[in-house]
């Protein structure tokens, strides 16, 4: 088994299931919704993936138990927080603080966003993180211009 502390935010229909099938262990999925964790638990149990820990956690108000992760994966949590009509700017700042707290130095943060461009994400995570890799995403063309429908970036904690 590949030993690596991996954290995934908002767990349902998870990348962690795939990573567990490839032999990664010591992986944790969190969601603020108990019913989402319950659904994820039934999926991982059905697939026989006992090496995934599931926890009810609000990423903006984390317990002290979550820390020391090598990898953190986000496929929509930052987008959802950004759309919150109640002080989204402050919540985005808290997200970056929480992320910094859970990741080890030199740890990796993988984010997929349909609401933010690469440049915007570089700005949002400029404090304490540097771009490690831009992952390929589908491109589209319209009116003679090309773009991406999603941004997928890998940051490394400095």
BAVEX-977684 format. One record per atom (N, C-alpha, C, O): residue in one letter; atom name; x, y, z. Coordinates in nm, 2 decimals, padded with zeros to 4 digits. Layout:
<sites>
> A | CA | X | Y | Z
...
</sites>
This chain:
<sites>
> X | N | 00.08 | -00.12 | 00.00
> X | CA | 00.00 | 00.00 | 00.00
> X | C | 00.09 | 00.12 | 00.00
> X | O | 00.19 | 00.13 | 00.06
> X | N | 00.04 | 00.23 | -00.07
> X | CA | 00.12 | 00.35 | -00.08
> X | C | 00.07 | 00.44 | 00.04
> X | O | -00.04 | 00.48 | 00.05
> X | N | 00.16 | 00.47 | 00.13
> X | CA | 00.13 | 00.55 | 00.25
> X | C | 00.14 | 00.70 | 00.22
> X | O | 00.25 | 00.75 | 00.18
> X | N | 00.03 | 00.76 | 00.23
> X | CA | 00.02 | 00.91 | 00.20
> X | C | -00.10 | 00.96 | 00.26
> X | O | -00.21 | 00.90 | 00.24
> X | N | -00.09 | 01.06 | 00.34
> X | CA | -00.21 | 01.12 | 00.41
> X | C | -00.28 | 01.21 | 00.30
> X | O | -00.22 | 01.31 | 00.26
> X | N | -00.40 | 01.17 | 00.26
> X | CA | -00.47 | 01.24 | 00.16
> X | C | -00.61 | 01.29 | 00.22
> X | O | -00.67 | 01.21 | 00.28
> X | N | -00.64 | 01.41 | 00.19
> X | CA | -00.77 | 01.47 | 00.24
> X | C | -00.85 | 01.51 | 00.12
> X | O | -00.80 | 01.58 | 00.03
> X | N | -00.98 | 01.48 | 00.11
> X | CA | -01.06 | 01.53 | 00.01
> X | C | -01.18 | 01.60 | 00.08
> X | O | -01.24 | 01.55 | 00.17
> X | N | -01.21 | 01.72 | 00.02
> X | CA | -01.32 | 01.80 | 00.07
> X | C | -01.45 | 01.76 | 00.00
> X | O | -01.44 | 01.73 | -00.12
> X | N | -01.56 | 01.76 | 00.07
> X | CA | -01.69 | 01.73 | 00.01
> X | C | -01.68 | 01.60 | -00.07
> X | O | -01.66 | 01.60 | -00.19
> X | N | -01.70 | 01.49 | 00.00
> X | CA | -01.66 | 01.36 | -00.03
> X | C | -01.75 | 01.28 | -00.13
> X | O | -01.69 | 01.20 | -00.20
> X | N | -01.87 | 01.31 | -00.15
> X | CA | -01.96 | 01.22 | -00.23
> X | C | -01.91 | 01.21 | -00.37
> X | O | -01.87 | 01.30 | -00.43
> X | N | -01.91 | 01.08 | -00.42
> X | CA | -01.86 | 01.05 | -00.56
> X | C | -01.72 | 01.10 | -00.57
> X | O | -01.68 | 01.19 | -00.64
> X | N | -01.63 | 01.03 | -00.50
> X | CA | -01.50 | 01.07 | -00.46
> X | C | -01.39 | 01.02 | -00.55
> X | O | -01.40 | 00.92 | -00.61
> X | N | -01.28 | 01.11 | -00.55
> X | CA | -01.16 | 01.06 | -00.61
> X | C | -01.09 | 00.97 | -00.52
> X | O | -01.01 | 00.88 | -00.56
> X | N | -01.12 | 00.98 | -00.39
> X | CA | -01.06 | 00.89 | -00.29
> X | C | -01.09 | 00.74 | -00.32
> X | O | -01.00 | 00.66 | -00.29
> X | N | -01.21 | 00.71 | -00.37
> X | CA | -01.24 | 00.58 | -00.40
> X | C | -01.14 | 00.52 | -00.50
> X | O | -01.10 | 00.41 | -00.49
> X | N | -01.12 | 00.60 | -00.60
> X | CA | -01.02 | 00.56 | -00.71
> X | C | -00.88 | 00.55 | -00.65
> X | O | -00.81 | 00.45 | -00.68
> X | N | -00.84 | 00.64 | -00.57
> X | CA | -00.70 | 00.63 | -00.51
> X | C | -00.69 | 00.51 | -00.42
> X | O | -00.59 | 00.44 | -00.42
> X | N | -00.80 | 00.48 | -00.34
> X | CA | -00.80 | 00.36 | -00.26
> X | C | -00.78 | 00.23 | -00.34
> X | O | -00.71 | 00.14 | -00.30
> X | N | -00.85 | 00.23 | -00.45
> X | CA | -00.84 | 00.11 | -00.54
> X | C | -00.70 | 00.10 | -00.60
> X | O | -00.66 | -00.02 | -00.63
> X | N | -00.63 | 00.21 | -00.61
> X | CA | -00.49 | 00.20 | -00.66
> X | C | -00.39 | 00.17 | -00.56
> X | O | -00.27 | 00.17 | -00.58
> X | N | -00.44 | 00.15 | -00.43
> X | CA | -00.35 | 00.11 | -00.33
> X | C | -00.31 | 00.22 | -00.23
> X | O | -00.23 | 00.19 | -00.14
> X | N | -00.36 | 00.34 | -00.24
> X | CA | -00.33 | 00.44 | -00.14
> X | C | -00.40 | 00.41 | -00.02
> X | O | -00.51 | 00.36 | -00.02
> X | N | -00.34 | 00.44 | 00.10
> X | CA | -00.40 | 00.42 | 00.22
> X | C | -00.39 | 00.55 | 00.31
> X | O | -00.33 | 00.65 | 00.26
> X | N | -00.44 | 00.54 | 00.43
> X | CA | -00.44 | 00.66 | 00.52
> X | C | -00.50 | 00.78 | 00.45
> X | O | -00.44 | 00.89 | 00.45
> X | N | -00.62 | 00.76 | 00.40
> X | CA | -00.69 | 00.87 | 00.33
> X | C | -00.82 | 00.91 | 00.40
> X | O | -00.88 | 00.82 | 00.46
> X | N | -00.85 | 01.03 | 00.40
> X | CA | -00.97 | 01.09 | 00.47
> X | C | -01.05 | 01.17 | 00.38
> X | O | -01.00 | 01.25 | 00.30
> X | N | -01.18 | 01.16 | 00.39
> X | CA | -01.28 | 01.24 | 00.32
> X | C | -01.36 | 01.32 | 00.42
> X | O | -01.41 | 01.26 | 00.52
> X | N | -01.39 | 01.45 | 00.40
> X | CA | -01.47 | 01.52 | 00.49
> X | C | -01.58 | 01.59 | 00.41
> X | O | -01.57 | 01.62 | 00.29
> X | N | -01.69 | 01.62 | 00.49
> X | CA | -01.80 | 01.70 | 00.44
> X | C | -01.87 | 01.75 | 00.56
> X | O | -01.88 | 01.69 | 00.66
> X | N | -01.93 | 01.87 | 00.54
> X | CA | -02.00 | 01.93 | 00.65
> X | C | -02.14 | 01.87 | 00.67
> X | O | -02.20 | 01.88 | 00.78
> X | N | -02.18 | 01.79 | 00.57
> X | CA | -02.32 | 01.73 | 00.58
> X | C | -02.31 | 01.58 | 00.63
> X | O | -02.25 | 01.50 | 00.56
> X | N | -02.37 | 01.55 | 00.74
> X | CA | -02.37 | 01.41 | 00.79
> X | C | -02.43 | 01.32 | 00.69
> X | O | -02.39 | 01.20 | 00.68
> X | N | -02.54 | 01.36 | 00.62
> X | CA | -02.60 | 01.27 | 00.52
> X | C | -02.51 | 01.24 | 00.40
> X | O | -02.51 | 01.13 | 00.34
> X | N | -02.42 | 01.34 | 00.36
> X | CA | -02.32 | 01.32 | 00.26
> X | C | -02.22 | 01.22 | 00.30
> X | O | -02.18 | 01.13 | 00.22
> X | N | -02.18 | 01.23 | 00.43
> X | CA | -02.08 | 01.13 | 00.48
> X | C | -02.14 | 00.99 | 00.49
> X | O | -02.08 | 00.89 | 00.46
> X | N | -02.27 | 00.99 | 00.53
> X | CA | -02.34 | 00.86 | 00.54
> X | C | -02.35 | 00.79 | 00.40
> X | O | -02.33 | 00.67 | 00.38
> X | N | -02.38 | 00.87 | 00.29
> X | CA | -02.39 | 00.82 | 00.16
> X | C | -02.25 | 00.77 | 00.11
> X | O | -02.24 | 00.67 | 00.05
> X | N | -02.15 | 00.85 | 00.14
> X | CA | -02.01 | 00.82 | 00.10
> X | C | -01.97 | 00.69 | 00.17
> X | O | -01.91 | 00.60 | 00.11
> X | N | -02.01 | 00.68 | 00.30
> X | CA | -01.98 | 00.55 | 00.37
> X | C | -02.05 | 00.43 | 00.31
> X | O | -01.98 | 00.32 | 00.31
> X | N | -02.17 | 00.44 | 00.27
> X | CA | -02.24 | 00.33 | 00.21
> X | C | -02.17 | 00.29 | 00.07
> X | O | -02.16 | 00.17 | 00.04
> X | N | -02.12 | 00.39 | 00.00
> X | CA | -02.05 | 00.36 | -00.13
> X | C | -01.92 | 00.29 | -00.10
> X | O | -01.89 | 00.19 | -00.17
> X | N | -01.84 | 00.35 | -00.01
> X | CA | -01.71 | 00.29 | 00.02
> X | C | -01.73 | 00.15 | 00.08
> X | O | -01.65 | 00.06 | 00.05
> X | N | -01.83 | 00.13 | 00.16
> X | CA | -01.85 | -00.01 | 00.22
> X | C | -01.89 | -00.10 | 00.11
> X | O | -01.84 | -00.22 | 00.10
> X | N | -01.98 | -00.06 | 00.02
> X | CA | -02.03 | -00.15 | -00.09
> X | C | -01.91 | -00.19 | -00.18
> X | O | -01.90 | -00.30 | -00.23
> X | N | -01.81 | -00.09 | -00.20
> X | CA | -01.70 | -00.12 | -00.28
> X | C | -01.58 | -00.19 | -00.20
> X | O | -01.47 | -00.21 | -00.26
> X | N | -01.60 | -00.21 | -00.07
> X | CA | -01.50 | -00.28 | 00.01
> X | C | -01.37 | -00.19 | 00.03
> X | O | -01.26 | -00.25 | 00.04
> X | N | -01.39 | -00.06 | 00.04
> X | CA | -01.28 | 00.03 | 00.06
> X | C | -01.27 | 00.07 | 00.21
> X | O | -01.31 | 00.18 | 00.25
> X | N | -01.20 | -00.02 | 00.29
> X | CA | -01.19 | 00.01 | 00.43
> X | C | -01.08 | 00.10 | 00.47
> X | O | -01.07 | 00.14 | 00.58
> X | N | -01.00 | 00.14 | 00.37
> X | CA | -00.89 | 00.23 | 00.40
> X | C | -00.92 | 00.38 | 00.38
> X | O | -00.83 | 00.46 | 00.37
> X | N | -01.05 | 00.41 | 00.37
> X | CA | -01.09 | 00.55 | 00.37
> X | C | -01.16 | 00.59 | 00.50
> X | O | -01.26 | 00.52 | 00.54
> X | N | -01.11 | 00.69 | 00.56
> X | CA | -01.18 | 00.74 | 00.68
> X | C | -01.27 | 00.86 | 00.64
> X | O | -01.23 | 00.94 | 00.56
> X | N | -01.39 | 00.86 | 00.70
> X | CA | -01.49 | 00.97 | 00.67
> X | C | -01.52 | 01.04 | 00.79
> X | O | -01.54 | 00.98 | 00.90
> X | N | -01.53 | 01.18 | 00.78
> X | CA | -01.55 | 01.26 | 00.90
> X | C | -01.65 | 01.37 | 00.86
> X | O | -01.64 | 01.43 | 00.75
> X | N | -01.74 | 01.41 | 00.95
> X | CA | -01.82 | 01.53 | 00.93
> X | C | -01.73 | 01.64 | 00.98
> X | O | -01.70 | 01.65 | 01.10
> X | N | -01.70 | 01.73 | 00.89
> X | CA | -01.61 | 01.85 | 00.93
> X | C | -01.65 | 01.96 | 00.84
> X | O | -01.68 | 01.95 | 00.72
> X | N | -01.65 | 02.08 | 00.89
> X | CA | -01.67 | 02.21 | 00.82
> X | C | -01.53 | 02.26 | 00.79
> X | O | -01.46 | 02.29 | 00.89
> X | N | -01.49 | 02.27 | 00.67
> X | CA | -01.35 | 02.30 | 00.63
> X | C | -01.32 | 02.45 | 00.68
> X | O | -01.20 | 02.48 | 00.70
> X | N | -01.42 | 02.53 | 00.70
> X | CA | -01.40 | 02.67 | 00.74
> X | C | -01.38 | 02.67 | 00.90
> X | O | -01.33 | 02.77 | 00.95
> X | N | -01.42 | 02.57 | 00.97
> X | CA | -01.41 | 02.56 | 01.11
> X | C | -01.37 | 02.42 | 01.15
> X | O | -01.44 | 02.35 | 01.22
> X | N | -01.24 | 02.39 | 01.12
> X | CA | -01.19 | 02.26 | 01.14
> X | C | -01.16 | 02.23 | 01.28
> X | O | -01.12 | 02.31 | 01.36
> X | N | -01.17 | 02.10 | 01.32
> X | CA | -01.13 | 02.05 | 01.44
> X | C | -00.97 | 02.04 | 01.44
> X | O | -00.92 | 02.05 | 01.33
> X | N | -00.91 | 02.04 | 01.55
> X | CA | -00.76 | 02.03 | 01.55
> X | C | -00.71 | 01.90 | 01.51
> X | O | -00.59 | 01.88 | 01.49
> X | N | -00.80 | 01.80 | 01.49
> X | CA | -00.75 | 01.66 | 01.46
> X | C | -00.70 | 01.65 | 01.31
> X | O | -00.62 | 01.56 | 01.28
> X | N | -00.75 | 01.74 | 01.23
> X | CA | -00.71 | 01.74 | 01.09
> X | C | -00.58 | 01.82 | 01.06
> X | O | -00.59 | 01.94 | 01.06
> X | N | -00.47 | 01.75 | 01.04
> X | CA | -00.35 | 01.82 | 01.00
> X | C | -00.25 | 01.72 | 00.95
> X | O | -00.27 | 01.60 | 00.96
> X | N | -00.14 | 01.77 | 00.89
> X | CA | -00.03 | 01.68 | 00.85
> X | C | -00.06 | 01.61 | 00.72
> X | O | 00.01 | 01.50 | 00.69
> X | N | -00.15 | 01.66 | 00.63
> X | CA | -00.18 | 01.59 | 00.51
> X | C | -00.08 | 01.62 | 00.40
> X | O | -00.03 | 01.73 | 00.39
> X | N | -00.05 | 01.52 | 00.32
> X | CA | 00.05 | 01.54 | 00.20
> X | C | -00.03 | 01.60 | 00.08
> X | O | 00.03 | 01.67 | 00.00
> X | N | -00.16 | 01.56 | 00.07
> X | CA | -00.24 | 01.60 | -00.05
> X | C | -00.38 | 01.64 | 00.00
> X | O | -00.43 | 01.58 | 00.09
> X | N | -00.43 | 01.75 | -00.06
> X | CA | -00.57 | 01.79 | -00.04
> X | C | -00.63 | 01.81 | -00.17
> X | O | -00.57 | 01.88 | -00.26
> X | N | -00.75 | 01.75 | -00.19
> X | CA | -00.82 | 01.76 | -00.32
> X | C | -00.95 | 01.83 | -00.30
> X | O | -01.03 | 01.80 | -00.21
> X | N | -00.97 | 01.93 | -00.39
> X | CA | -01.10 | 02.00 | -00.39
> X | C | -01.16 | 02.00 | -00.53
> X | O | -01.09 | 02.05 | -00.63
> X | N | -01.28 | 01.96 | -00.54
> X | CA | -01.35 | 01.96 | -00.67
> X | C | -01.48 | 02.03 | -00.66
> X | O | -01.58 | 01.98 | -00.72
> X | N | -01.49 | 02.14 | -00.59
> X | CA | -01.61 | 02.21 | -00.58
> X | C | -01.63 | 02.29 | -00.46
> X | O | -01.72 | 02.38 | -00.45
> X | N | -01.56 | 02.26 | -00.35
> X | CA | -01.58 | 02.33 | -00.22
> X | C | -01.55 | 02.47 | -00.23
> X | O | -01.63 | 02.56 | -00.18
> X | N | -01.44 | 02.51 | -00.29
> X | CA | -01.40 | 02.65 | -00.30
> X | C | -01.50 | 02.72 | -00.39
> X | O | -01.53 | 02.84 | -00.36
> X | N | -01.55 | 02.66 | -00.49
> X | CA | -01.65 | 02.72 | -00.58
> X | C | -01.78 | 02.75 | -00.49
> X | O | -01.83 | 02.86 | -00.50
> X | N | -01.82 | 02.65 | -00.42
> X | CA | -01.94 | 02.67 | -00.33
> X | C | -01.93 | 02.78 | -00.23
> X | O | -02.02 | 02.86 | -00.21
> X | N | -01.81 | 02.78 | -00.17
> X | CA | -01.78 | 02.89 | -00.07
> X | C | -01.78 | 03.03 | -00.13
> X | O | -01.83 | 03.12 | -00.08
> X | N | -01.73 | 03.03 | -00.25
> X | CA | -01.72 | 03.16 | -00.33
> X | C | -01.86 | 03.21 | -00.37
> X | O | -01.87 | 03.33 | -00.39
> X | N | -01.96 | 03.13 | -00.38
> X | CA | -02.09 | 03.17 | -00.42
> X | C | -02.18 | 03.20 | -00.30
> X | O | -02.29 | 03.25 | -00.32
> X | N | -02.13 | 03.19 | -00.18
> X | CA | -02.20 | 03.22 | -00.06
> X | C | -02.23 | 03.37 | -00.05
> X | O | -02.14 | 03.45 | -00.06
> X | N | -02.36 | 03.41 | -00.05
> X | CA | -02.39 | 03.55 | -00.04
> X | C | -02.35 | 03.62 | 00.09
> X | O | -02.35 | 03.74 | 00.10
> X | N | -02.32 | 03.54 | 00.19
> X | CA | -02.29 | 03.60 | 00.32
> X | C | -02.13 | 03.61 | 00.34
> X | O | -02.07 | 03.51 | 00.39
> X | N | -02.07 | 03.72 | 00.30
> X | CA | -01.93 | 03.75 | 00.32
> X | C | -01.84 | 03.64 | 00.26
> X | O | -01.75 | 03.58 | 00.32
> X | N | -01.85 | 03.62 | 00.13
> X | CA | -01.77 | 03.53 | 00.05
> X | C | -01.63 | 03.56 | 00.06
> X | O | -01.54 | 03.46 | 00.06
> X | N | -01.59 | 03.68 | 00.05
> X | CA | -01.45 | 03.72 | 00.05
> X | C | -01.38 | 03.67 | 00.18
> X | O | -01.27 | 03.61 | 00.17
> X | N | -01.44 | 03.69 | 00.29
> X | CA | -01.38 | 03.65 | 00.42
> X | C | -01.38 | 03.50 | 00.43
> X | O | -01.29 | 03.44 | 00.48
> X | N | -01.48 | 03.43 | 00.37
> X | CA | -01.48 | 03.28 | 00.38
> X | C | -01.38 | 03.22 | 00.29
> X | O | -01.32 | 03.12 | 00.32
> X | N | -01.35 | 03.29 | 00.17
> X | CA | -01.24 | 03.24 | 00.09
> X | C | -01.10 | 03.26 | 00.16
> X | O | -01.02 | 03.17 | 00.15
> X | N | -01.08 | 03.36 | 00.24
> X | CA | -00.96 | 03.38 | 00.32
> X | C | -00.95 | 03.27 | 00.42
> X | O | -00.84 | 03.22 | 00.45
> X | N | -01.06 | 03.24 | 00.49
> X | CA | -01.06 | 03.14 | 00.59
> X | C | -01.03 | 03.00 | 00.53
> X | O | -00.96 | 02.92 | 00.59
> X | N | -01.08 | 02.98 | 00.41
> X | CA | -01.05 | 02.85 | 00.33
> X | C | -00.90 | 02.84 | 00.32
> X | O | -00.84 | 02.73 | 00.34
> X | N | -00.83 | 02.95 | 00.27
> X | CA | -00.69 | 02.94 | 00.25
> X | C | -00.62 | 02.91 | 00.38
> X | O | -00.52 | 02.84 | 00.38
> X | N | -00.66 | 02.98 | 00.49
> X | CA | -00.60 | 02.95 | 00.62
> X | C | -00.62 | 02.80 | 00.66
> X | O | -00.53 | 02.74 | 00.71
> X | N | -00.74 | 02.75 | 00.64
> X | CA | -00.77 | 02.61 | 00.68
> X | C | -00.68 | 02.52 | 00.59
> X | O | -00.62 | 02.42 | 00.64
> X | N | -00.67 | 02.55 | 00.47
> X | CA | -00.59 | 02.47 | 00.38
> X | C | -00.44 | 02.47 | 00.42
> X | O | -00.38 | 02.36 | 00.43
> X | N | -00.39 | 02.58 | 00.46
> X | CA | -00.25 | 02.60 | 00.50
> X | C | -00.23 | 02.52 | 00.63
> X | O | -00.13 | 02.46 | 00.65
> X | N | -00.34 | 02.51 | 00.72
> X | CA | -00.33 | 02.44 | 00.84
> X | C | -00.32 | 02.29 | 00.82
> X | O | -00.25 | 02.22 | 00.90
> X | N | -00.40 | 02.24 | 00.73
> X | CA | -00.41 | 02.09 | 00.72
> X | C | -00.30 | 02.03 | 00.63
> X | O | -00.27 | 01.91 | 00.65
> X | N | -00.23 | 02.11 | 00.55
> X | CA | -00.13 | 02.06 | 00.46
> X | C | 00.01 | 02.07 | 00.52
> X | O | 00.04 | 02.17 | 00.59
> X | N | 00.09 | 01.97 | 00.50
> X | CA | 00.23 | 01.97 | 00.54
> X | C | 00.30 | 02.07 | 00.45
> X | O | 00.26 | 02.10 | 00.34
> X | N | 00.42 | 02.12 | 00.49
> X | CA | 00.50 | 02.20 | 00.41
> X | C | 00.54 | 02.11 | 00.29
> X | O | 00.58 | 02.00 | 00.31
> X | N | 00.54 | 02.17 | 00.17
> X | CA | 00.57 | 02.09 | 00.05
> X | C | 00.45 | 02.00 | 00.01
> X | O | 00.46 | 01.93 | -00.09
> X | N | 00.34 | 02.01 | 00.08
> X | CA | 00.22 | 01.93 | 00.05
> X | C | 00.15 | 01.99 | -00.08
> X | O | 00.18 | 02.10 | -00.11
> X | N | 00.07 | 01.90 | -00.14
> X | CA | 00.01 | 01.94 | -00.27
> X | C | -00.14 | 01.97 | -00.25
> X | O | -00.21 | 01.90 | -00.17
> X | N | -00.19 | 02.07 | -00.32
> X | CA | -00.33 | 02.10 | -00.32
> X | C | -00.38 | 02.10 | -00.46
> X | O | -00.33 | 02.17 | -00.55
> X | N | -00.48 | 02.01 | -00.49
> X | CA | -00.53 | 01.99 | -00.63
> X | C | -00.67 | 02.05 | -00.62
> X | O | -00.76 | 02.01 | -00.54
> X | N | -00.70 | 02.15 | -00.71
> X | CA | -00.83 | 02.21 | -00.72
> X | C | -00.88 | 02.21 | -00.86
> X | O | -00.81 | 02.24 | -00.96
> X | N | -01.01 | 02.18 | -00.87
> X | CA | -01.08 | 02.18 | -01.00
> X | C | -01.19 | 02.28 | -00.98
> X | O | -01.27 | 02.27 | -00.89
> X | N | -01.20 | 02.38 | -01.06
> X | CA | -01.30 | 02.49 | -01.05
> X | C | -01.36 | 02.52 | -01.18
> X | O | -01.30 | 02.53 | -01.28
> X | N | -01.50 | 02.53 | -01.18
> X | CA | -01.57 | 02.58 | -01.29
> X | C | -01.61 | 02.73 | -01.28
> X | O | -01.67 | 02.78 | -01.38
> X | N | -01.57 | 02.79 | -01.17
> X | CA | -01.61 | 02.93 | -01.15
> X | C | -01.49 | 03.03 | -01.16
> X | O | -01.51 | 03.15 | -01.17
> X | N | -01.37 | 02.97 | -01.15
> X | CA | -01.25 | 03.06 | -01.14
> X | C | -01.15 | 03.02 | -01.25
> X | O | -01.14 | 02.91 | -01.29
> X | N | -01.09 | 03.12 | -01.31
> X | CA | -00.99 | 03.10 | -01.41
> X | C | -00.85 | 03.07 | -01.34
> X | O | -00.84 | 03.09 | -01.22
> X | N | -00.76 | 03.02 | -01.42
> X | CA | -00.63 | 03.00 | -01.37
> X | C | -00.57 | 03.12 | -01.30
> X | O | -00.52 | 03.11 | -01.19
> X | N | -00.58 | 03.23 | -01.36
> X | CA | -00.52 | 03.36 | -01.31
> X | C | -00.59 | 03.40 | -01.18
> X | O | -00.52 | 03.44 | -01.09
> X | N | -00.72 | 03.38 | -01.17
> X | CA | -00.79 | 03.42 | -01.05
> X | C | -00.75 | 03.32 | -00.93
> X | O | -00.73 | 03.37 | -00.82
> X | N | -00.74 | 03.19 | -00.96
> X | CA | -00.69 | 03.10 | -00.86
> X | C | -00.55 | 03.13 | -00.81
> X | O | -00.52 | 03.11 | -00.70
> X | N | -00.46 | 03.16 | -00.91
> X | CA | -00.33 | 03.20 | -00.87
> X | C | -00.33 | 03.32 | -00.77
> X | O | -00.25 | 03.32 | -00.68
> X | N | -00.42 | 03.41 | -00.79
> X | CA | -00.43 | 03.52 | -00.70
> X | C | -00.48 | 03.48 | -00.57
> X | O | -00.43 | 03.52 | -00.46
> X | N | -00.59 | 03.40 | -00.57
> X | CA | -00.65 | 03.36 | -00.44
> X | C | -00.56 | 03.28 | -00.35
> X | O | -00.57 | 03.29 | -00.23
> X | N | -00.47 | 03.20 | -00.41
> X | CA | -00.38 | 03.11 | -00.34
> X | C | -00.24 | 03.16 | -00.34
> X | O | -00.14 | 03.08 | -00.32
> X | N | -00.22 | 03.29 | -00.36
> X | CA | -00.08 | 03.34 | -00.37
> X | C | -00.01 | 03.35 | -00.24
> X | O | 00.12 | 03.34 | -00.23
> X | N | -00.08 | 03.35 | -00.13
> X | CA | -00.02 | 03.35 | 00.00
> X | C | 00.01 | 03.21 | 00.06
> X | O | -00.09 | 03.14 | 00.10
> X | N | 00.13 | 03.17 | 00.05
> X | CA | 00.17 | 03.04 | 00.11
> X | C | 00.17 | 02.93 | 00.01
> X | O | 00.21 | 02.82 | 00.05
> X | N | 00.13 | 02.95 | -00.11
> X | CA | 00.12 | 02.84 | -00.21
> X | C | 00.18 | 02.89 | -00.34
> X | O | 00.17 | 03.01 | -00.38
> X | N | 00.24 | 02.80 | -00.42
> X | CA | 00.29 | 02.83 | -00.55
> X | C | 00.24 | 02.73 | -00.65
> X | O | 00.21 | 02.61 | -00.62
> X | N | 00.22 | 02.77 | -00.77
> X | CA | 00.17 | 02.68 | -00.88
> X | C | 00.27 | 02.57 | -00.90
> X | O | 00.39 | 02.60 | -00.93
> X | N | 00.23 | 02.45 | -00.90
> X | CA | 00.32 | 02.34 | -00.93
> X | C | 00.29 | 02.29 | -01.07
> X | O | 00.39 | 02.26 | -01.15
> X | N | 00.16 | 02.28 | -01.11
> X | CA | 00.13 | 02.23 | -01.24
> X | C | -00.01 | 02.27 | -01.28
> X | O | -00.10 | 02.28 | -01.19
> X | N | -00.03 | 02.30 | -01.41
> X | CA | -00.17 | 02.32 | -01.46
> X | C | -00.21 | 02.19 | -01.53
> X | O | -00.14 | 02.14 | -01.62
> X | N | -00.32 | 02.13 | -01.49
> X | CA | -00.37 | 02.01 | -01.55
> X | C | -00.45 | 02.04 | -01.68
> X | O | -00.52 | 02.14 | -01.68
> X | N | -00.44 | 01.95 | -01.78
> X | CA | -00.51 | 01.98 | -01.90
> X | C | -00.66 | 01.96 | -01.87
> X | O | -00.71 | 01.87 | -01.80
> X | N | -00.74 | 02.05 | -01.93
> X | CA | -00.89 | 02.04 | -01.92
> X | C | -00.95 | 02.07 | -02.06
> X | O | -00.88 | 02.12 | -02.15
> X | N | -01.07 | 02.03 | -02.08
> X | CA | -01.13 | 02.05 | -02.21
> X | C | -01.13 | 02.20 | -02.25
> X | O | -01.16 | 02.29 | -02.17
> X | N | -01.11 | 02.22 | -02.38
> X | CA | -01.11 | 02.35 | -02.44
> X | C | -01.23 | 02.37 | -02.53
> X | O | -01.29 | 02.27 | -02.58
> X | N | -01.27 | 02.50 | -02.54
> X | CA | -01.38 | 02.53 | -02.63
> X | C | -01.35 | 02.65 | -02.71
> X | O | -01.27 | 02.73 | -02.66
> X | N | -01.41 | 02.67 | -02.82
> X | CA | -01.39 | 02.79 | -02.90
> X | C | -01.52 | 02.85 | -02.93
> X | O | -01.62 | 02.79 | -02.96
> X | N | -01.53 | 02.99 | -02.93
> X | CA | -01.65 | 03.06 | -02.96
> X | C | -01.61 | 03.20 | -03.01
> X | O | -01.53 | 03.27 | -02.94
> X | N | -01.66 | 03.24 | -03.12
> X | CA | -01.63 | 03.37 | -03.17
> X | C | -01.49 | 03.40 | -03.20
> X | O | -01.44 | 03.51 | -03.18
> X | N | -01.41 | 03.30 | -03.24
> X | CA | -01.27 | 03.31 | -03.27
> X | C | -01.18 | 03.31 | -03.15
> X | O | -01.06 | 03.33 | -03.17
> X | N | -01.23 | 03.29 | -03.03
> X | CA | -01.15 | 03.28 | -02.91
> X | C | -01.16 | 03.14 | -02.85
> X | O | -01.26 | 03.07 | -02.87
> X | N | -01.06 | 03.10 | -02.78
> X | CA | -01.05 | 02.97 | -02.72
> X | C | -01.04 | 02.99 | -02.57
> X | O | -00.99 | 03.09 | -02.52
> X | N | -01.09 | 02.89 | -02.49
> X | CA | -01.09 | 02.90 | -02.35
> X | C | -01.11 | 02.76 | -02.29
> X | O | -01.13 | 02.66 | -02.36
> X | N | -01.11 | 02.75 | -02.16
> X | CA | -01.14 | 02.63 | -02.09
> X | C | -01.27 | 02.64 | -02.01
> X | O | -01.30 | 02.75 | -01.95
> X | N | -01.34 | 02.54 | -02.00
> X | CA | -01.47 | 02.54 | -01.92
> X | C | -01.44 | 02.52 | -01.77
> X | O | -01.52 | 02.56 | -01.69
> X | N | -01.32 | 02.46 | -01.74
> X | CA | -01.28 | 02.45 | -01.60
> X | C | -01.13 | 02.48 | -01.59
> X | O | -01.06 | 02.47 | -01.68
> X | N | -01.09 | 02.51 | -01.46
> X | CA | -00.95 | 02.52 | -01.43
> X | C | -00.91 | 02.41 | -01.34
> X | O | -00.98 | 02.38 | -01.24
> X | N | -00.80 | 02.34 | -01.36
> X | CA | -00.75 | 02.24 | -01.28
> X | C | -00.60 | 02.26 | -01.25
> X | O | -00.52 | 02.25 | -01.34
> X | N | -00.57 | 02.30 | -01.12
> X | CA | -00.44 | 02.33 | -01.09
> X | C | -00.39 | 02.25 | -00.97
> X | O | -00.46 | 02.21 | -00.89
> X | N | -00.26 | 02.24 | -00.97
> X | CA | -00.19 | 02.18 | -00.85
> X | C | -00.10 | 02.28 | -00.79
> X | O | -00.01 | 02.34 | -00.86
> X | N | -00.12 | 02.31 | -00.66
> X | CA | -00.04 | 02.40 | -00.59
> X | C | 00.05 | 02.33 | -00.49
> X | O | 00.01 | 02.21 | -00.45
> X | N | 00.16 | 02.39 | -00.45
> X | CA | 00.24 | 02.33 | -00.35
> X | C | 00.25 | 02.43 | -00.24
> X | O | 00.28 | 02.55 | -00.26
> X | N | 00.24 | 02.38 | -00.11
> X | CA | 00.25 | 02.47 | 00.00
> X | C | 00.40 | 02.50 | 00.02
> X | O | 00.49 | 02.42 | 00.02
> X | N | 00.42 | 02.63 | 00.04
> X | CA | 00.56 | 02.68 | 00.06
> X | C | 00.60 | 02.67 | 00.20
> X | O | 00.71 | 02.71 | 00.24
</sites>
